[in-house]
């Protein structure tokens, strides 16, 4: 798998906003520095394919993060709606049959299996009646997803290193829960398994997903450049 990823595609900016117009304001402000954007449930429900198509026309990569989870045939048909629209990544979050349906007819679209949400911690697993660790569950789900044919996984930086050690380098790791170093422990949001961009890259991530820290920054361009410097240092270190 080609891993020669340009620095301006390492950060995937999360367009977690309520309208196409708000998304476009952010895109127009940021795409001189970032060429990869994530469209999630909120924005997709607000704008459908409007923002996705606009990003593709601007030459940007798009991660459609809808975490497909439904009966396999429905998931297969949903992937079919994305595969010829210039989308780069799409996410699936389900059992083997659901994941298998997602990769069955994906064309050039890369399918990423969501392992365990970064808002989950060990206590959440205990509350669900699960006795293993998050790391064990991420490894199990990743191994199955890659065997089935996924192009990569979504996992926190805390699990990226063990995934590389166990499963190698020939798949994508996309890591959410990224925070600037100065704010890594501020506890201001719902992400629990978090890391800096540099540490995520050193651990084995290919891309890092960042939204609120950039969106809410007084100087987002300077912050992006600082994060990209972290990423470059991480690449040189590992």
Order of alpha helices (4+ residues) and beta strands (2+ residues): beta-alpha-beta-alpha-alpha-beta-alpha-beta-alpha-beta-alpha-alpha-beta-alpha-beta-alpha-beta-alpha-alpha
